[in-house]
Amino acid sequence: MEERSRQKLLIVDDDIKFCRLITDYLQRYGFDIRAVHDGDTALKVSAEQSFDAIILDVMLPGGGDGFDVLRRLRDFSQVPVLMLTALGDETDRIVGLEIGADDYLPKTFSPRELLARLRAVLRRTTRTAQSTAGNSETEIIIDKLQIKLLTRSVVYDHELVALTPVEFDLLVVLAQSKGRIKTREQLLNEIRDRNYDAYDRSIDVHISALRKKLGDDSKNPKLIRTVRSVGYMLVQSGDNPG
């Protein structure tokens, strides 16, 4: 039973010693680890095998960095991705989130913090799946928007929309609270399952990416409305004065 419950992780980092240290640490907590050291191998392995999460370093050797790997990965996989960024580099964090990373962590992290972040991402994914399985509601339909909970897929205006796990969960939370404001703190707590500082703006990055994929103009929103200094709400046609 214990072996069947082990979660599979892929580490993508060119620092072999670092990969060994992290592998040794995480294996003690029940993870099966595969480590690769360049982007092309990471994409090949990801296409051939199923992983519960990927730890991806921004700085990689060869022609493409971690951002390029993530872009290409999102063409065929929505596996949760935790990106490792340079210390204090806000640009790296924002770019990673916009492309489709689920979380980020400065490279000077402690192993305990990495473990906590991984567990949070995996716990959120598991909780969403269990909630969906125990819920008689299998889809949410709001005007042109159709959210299929069992398959975690979204169709908008008859077109399939590829969302990251965080973007999907964010859209579900907003849809289930249609017409009601969700503060940034509420959204962060419900979709990310870890504590953020009061000035964390990653939710705004995810909202921006979600709007872009749904073709929703932030200046004249038809679907997701910004409530200044408070948060966001999902609206129906006719509900939004613009």
C-alpha positions in Angstrom: 0.0 0.0 0.0 2.8 2.4 0.8 4.6 1.8 -2.5 1.4 2.5 -4.5 0.9 5.8 -2.7 4.4 7.1 -3.5 4.3 10.3 -5.6 6.6 10.7 -8.6 8.6 13.8 -9.0 10.8 15.0 -11.9 13.7 17.3 -11.0 15.2 19.4 -13.8 18.4 21.0 -12.9 22.0 20.9 -14.3 23.6 20.9 -10.9 24.1 17.2 -10.3 25.2 17.5 -6.7 22.1 19.6 -5.9 19.8 17.0 -7.5 21.4 14.2 -5.4 20.9 16.2 -2.2 17.3 17.0 -3.0 16.6 13.4 -4.1 18.1 11.9 -0.9 16.0 14.3 1.2 12.7 13.9 -0.6 13.0 10.1 -0.9 12.9 10.0 2.9 9.4 11.4 2.7 8.0 8.9 0.3 8.7 10.5 -3.1 10.0 8.6 -6.1 12.5 10.9 -7.9 13.8 11.1 -11.4 16.4 13.8 -12.1 17.5 15.1 -15.5 19.9 17.9 -16.3 18.7 19.6 -19.5 15.5 20.8 -21.0 15.3 18.5 -24.0 15.6 15.4 -21.8 13.0 16.8 -19.4 10.5 17.3 -22.2 11.2 13.8 -23.6 10.8 12.1 -20.2 7.7 14.2 -19.4 6.0 13.0 -22.6 6.9 9.3 -21.9 6.1 9.1 -18.2 3.5 10.5 -15.8 4.7 12.6 -12.8 2.7 14.2 -9.9 4.9 17.3 -10.0 8.0 18.8 -11.6 10.7 20.9 -10.0 12.2 23.1 -12.7 15.2 25.4 -12.5 15.1 28.6 -14.5 18.8 28.4 -15.4 19.5 25.4 -17.7 22.3 24.6 -20.2 21.8 24.4 -23.9 19.5 26.5 -26.2 16.5 26.8 -23.9 16.1 27.9 -20.3 13.5 26.8 -17.8 10.9 29.3 -19.2 11.3 27.7 -22.7 10.9 24.2 -21.2 7.8 25.3 -19.4 6.3 26.8 -22.5 6.9 23.6 -24.5 5.7 21.4 -21.6 2.4 23.3 -21.4 1.7 22.3 -25.0 1.0 18.7 -23.9 0.9 18.6 -20.1 -0.7 20.4 -17.2 1.4 18.7 -14.5 2.0 21.1 -11.5 5.4 22.8 -11.9 7.4 24.4 -9.1 10.1 26.7 -10.5 13.4 27.6 -8.9 14.4 31.2 -9.5 17.3 33.4 -8.6 17.2 35.0 -5.2 14.9 38.0 -5.1 14.4 38.0 -8.9 10.8 39.2 -9.1 10.9 39.2 -12.9 11.7 35.5 -13.0 8.8 34.7 -10.7 6.3 36.8 -12.7 7.4 35.4 -16.0 7.2 31.8 -14.7 3.7 32.3 -13.3 2.5 33.9 -16.6 3.8 31.0 -18.6 2.1 28.5 -16.3 4.2 27.7 -13.2 2.1 26.7 -10.2 4.6 28.0 -7.6 8.1 29.4 -7.3 10.9 29.2 -4.8 14.2 31.2 -4.6 17.2 28.9 -5.2 18.5 29.5 -1.6 15.6 27.6 -0.1 15.9 25.1 2.7 14.9 21.5 2.0 12.1 21.8 4.5 10.6 24.7 2.7 10.8 22.8 -0.6 9.0 19.9 1.0 6.3 22.2 2.3 5.7 23.8 -1.0 5.5 20.5 -2.8 3.1 19.1 -0.3 0.9 22.2 -0.6 0.8 21.9 -4.4 0.1 18.2 -4.3 -2.4 18.5 -1.5 -4.4 21.1 -3.5 -4.4 18.9 -6.5 -5.6 15.9 -4.5 -8.2 17.9 -2.6 -9.6 19.3 -5.9 -9.9 15.8 -7.4 -11.5 14.4 -4.2 -14.0 17.3 -4.1 -14.9 16.7 -7.7 -15.3 13.0 -7.2 -17.7 13.5 -4.2 -19.6 16.3 -5.9 -22.7 15.5 -8.0 -22.0 18.6 -10.0 -19.9 17.6 -13.0 -19.8 20.8 -14.9 -20.4 24.5 -14.5 -22.0 26.4 -17.4 -22.1 30.2 -17.4 -23.1 31.8 -20.7 -20.3 30.7 -23.2 -18.2 29.2 -20.5 -18.3 25.5 -19.8 -16.1 24.0 -17.0 -16.0 20.2 -16.9 -14.9 19.2 -13.4 -14.3 15.5 -13.9 -11.9 16.0 -16.8 -10.6 19.4 -15.6 -11.2 20.9 -19.0 -12.7 24.3 -20.1 -14.6 25.3 -23.2 -15.3 28.9 -24.0 -17.3 30.0 -27.0 -17.1 26.5 -28.4 -13.3 26.4 -28.2 -11.2 24.2 -25.8 -9.0 26.4 -23.5 -5.7 25.0 -22.2 -5.3 26.1 -18.5 -2.6 25.3 -15.9 -3.8 23.5 -12.7 -3.8 26.8 -10.8 -5.7 28.7 -13.5 -8.3 25.9 -13.7 -8.8 25.9 -9.9 -8.9 29.7 -9.9 -11.6 29.7 -12.6 -13.6 27.1 -10.7 -13.5 29.1 -7.4 -14.7 32.2 -9.3 -17.4 30.4 -11.2 -18.7 28.7 -8.0 -19.0 32.2 -6.4 -20.4 33.8 -9.6 -21.6 37.4 -8.9 -19.8 37.5 -5.5 -16.5 39.2 -4.9 -13.5 37.0 -4.0 -10.7 38.8 -2.3 -7.1 38.1 -3.3 -6.5 36.5 0.1 -9.5 34.2 -0.3 -8.4 33.1 -3.7 -4.9 32.5 -2.6 -6.1 30.4 0.4 -8.5 28.4 -1.7 -6.2 27.6 -4.6 -2.7 27.5 -3.2 -3.1 26.2 0.3 -0.2 28.0 1.8 0.4 31.3 3.6 1.4 34.3 1.6 2.6 37.7 2.8 0.2 40.6 2.6 1.9 42.0 -0.6 1.9 38.8 -2.7 0.6 39.7 -6.1 0.9 36.3 -7.8 -2.9 36.1 -8.0 -3.0 39.1 -10.3 -0.5 37.4 -12.6 -2.8 34.3 -12.8 -5.9 36.4 -13.4 -4.1 38.2 -16.2 -3.1 34.9 -17.8 -6.6 33.5 -17.4 -8.2 36.5 -19.0 -5.8 36.3 -21.9 -6.6 32.7 -22.6 -10.3 33.4 -22.3 -10.1 36.4 -24.6 -11.3 38.7 -21.8 -10.2 42.3 -22.1 -9.1 43.7 -18.7 -10.1 47.2 -19.8 -13.6 46.1 -20.8 -14.1 42.7 -19.1 -17.0 40.5 -20.1 -16.2 37.7 -17.8 -13.8 38.5 -14.9 -14.3 41.9 -13.3 -11.7 43.6 -11.1 -13.0 45.1 -7.9 -10.5 47.8 -7.2 -8.4 47.2 -4.0 -10.5 44.2 -3.1 -10.3 41.3 -5.6 -12.2 39.7 -8.5 -15.6 38.3 -9.4 -17.0 36.3 -12.3 -20.0 37.9 -14.0 -22.5 36.9 -16.7 -23.4 38.9 -19.8 -25.5 41.8 -18.8 -24.2 41.8 -15.2 -21.1 43.8 -16.0 -21.6 47.6 -16.7 -18.0 47.6 -18.0 
